[in-house]
Amino acid sequence: MRNRLHLFAGAALLAITSACSPGTSAPADPPGLPTLPPPLSAEGDFGTTLQTALIAARPGEIILLPEGTFQLTEGLSLDVEGVTLRGAGQGKTILDFSGQEGAGEGLLVTSDDVTLMDFAVINTRGDGIKSKGADRITYRYLTVEWTNGPDENNGAYGVYPVESRDVLVENVTVRGASDAGIYVGQSENIIVRNSVVEYNVAGIEIENSMNADVYGNIARYNTGGILVFDLPDLPVSGGHSTRIFDNQITENNTRNFAPAGNIVASVPSGTGVIIMANRNVHVFDNTFDQNRSAHVLVMSYSLPFTDEAYNPLPRDVVLRANRYGPGGNDPQGDLAPLAAALGGQLPAIVWDGVDGWGEGPAQAVNLSINEAEDAGFLSLGLGRYPIDPARMAPSPVRPEGTPPEEPAAVTLPHAPA
């Protein structure tokens, strides 16, 4: 387990080398764009100046933030369509909420066609930037960070779009979220790309959502790298059709610092990708390395639920053409005693082996493992929930799944491919 000094040293090193990573530097504007307006005044109470501008904005307006670090004590909100909120750069315009009063998010957006870009939000009491019911929203070249490192008192989510269609998150950096760095929930048509997530509990989480592409990201030093979940008793459920590809998912060994009771509090430290109770998930062309519990964990939802429409099992999952380095050498959490019983180490891919719930019949999970033979696999053979340890039957034999048709690439009306 990395100590806090090592964590801070890693963050400092990233800052020095950030020019080599995605998500850190916006390119110059191409010619032909409209002239930007003058920036807001940096004099006086900047929080009041900015909130007043957000309230008074006209649809389609660009609000330009000045360069500097600005101390804000109140959260911000935007409910005007088509607004672009733009700073001078992630390292140049910094909204610092260290003295925030109340526990809300730093910025809440509740309108469509909004673009947020080129600024940083740090040390919010609650979530960093949240959007709700905001279709065609763009998060671009943003940083959200809690500068004290992993701490259960940090805000839950860094970038947090929910209940939306056509969501674009690109070239974003998030550090220190006590739940998920980039979280997209109960949404449809999603792209998360070219971003860096580190020192969060979950790096990237796609939850109860449909049609998501997650690619070109670096997920490192989190508790778990990338999560695809479907949970019961939410307004939108039945998550499906997610592609996770061309990501670097490495060294996700940070201790789990989520507050007790959060669903991610059960994520074992050292997990690369977790797929839970979701359907038609394709994981391919990723690089996994040094995730100490397991590189990929496929599992069912294990808690009691009353949602009659909910299916707690993962279905139609494809793993193919991924690159697996060392890992699984120090399993954590609920995986630790299982690993101890099996010799102390877990292979790259672990499936809980659950294909039924309660008294219901067994279902076809359809797990397709199209990986090189040296990528180890283990079914824990748990059979069904509630678990009966006497029925546990571990097996290294890969299931004979039939790959479902891969979802089409996600296209968004407001973003080039």
Protein Blocks (a to p, Z undefined) as FASTA:
>chain_A
ZZfklmmmmmmmmmmmmmmpghiaccdddehiacddddddfehjfklmmmmmmmmpcehi
acdddedddddfbdcdddbehiacddfbjklmccdfklpgcjbdfbdcfbehiacehiac
ehifbdfbdcehiahiacehiadddfkbpafkbcfblcdcehiehiadehiacehiakbf
bdcehiehiadehiacehifblbdcehiahiadehiacehilblbdcdddehifbghieh
iadehiacehiabccfbdehiaklmpcghifbdcehiahiadehiacehiakbmbdcddd
fbdcfbfkbcfbdehiacehiacddehklcghjllmmmmmnoopacfbdcehiabehjbc
cddfkpacdbdfklccddehlopacddfklpccdfbdcdddddddddddddfkbcZZ
